[in-house]
């Protein structure tokens, strides 16, 4: 099912979808019935940064397990952290799907100081002591290419690990090493 945001983007950027194949994005309404709370702030496109993180949760490899995991993360962010919504823009599951968090154009709560100028992509799992699966890396990069092709992300978008801009171990030592091979990764913001 196409989300409202994807439909609006399709109308705004119809030719761009022919250029880049976007990954399968599971719309928010397909993994939770809980609505966001509070006010919504919108990002100004084209967005200059993508911040990569990991969830430090068990991994998942089926849509059922990944859906439950993403909704659990949403619950922690909203019920324990008292945030208005899940903090991430997108969450990548080991099942090969991308789960829409706040999405492309809504400000998330993923990286203090960068929420107004980035999207946050989180990998489900803990990648401090092990590599993220290549499938997840490919899906993340495909999502970035999709955002660039639609004009949502700058063509010169800068990919950073969360640890580069805030005091955290995220996205984990191994995933951080892996994203350094991406052409969009930058050593400094």
Secondary structure as UniProt FT lines:
FT   HELIX           4..12
FT   HELIX           14..18
FT   STRAND          25..26
FT   HELIX           28..31
FT   STRAND          47..54
FT   HELIX           63..75
FT   HELIX           76..80
FT   STRAND          90..92
FT   TURN            94..95
FT   STRAND          98..100
FT   TURN            112..114
FT   HELIX           115..117
FT   STRAND          118..123
FT   HELIX           134..149
FT   TURN            150..151
FT   STRAND          153..161
FT   HELIX           162..164
FT   TURN            170..171
FT   HELIX           173..179
FT   TURN            180..181
FT   TURN            183..184
//
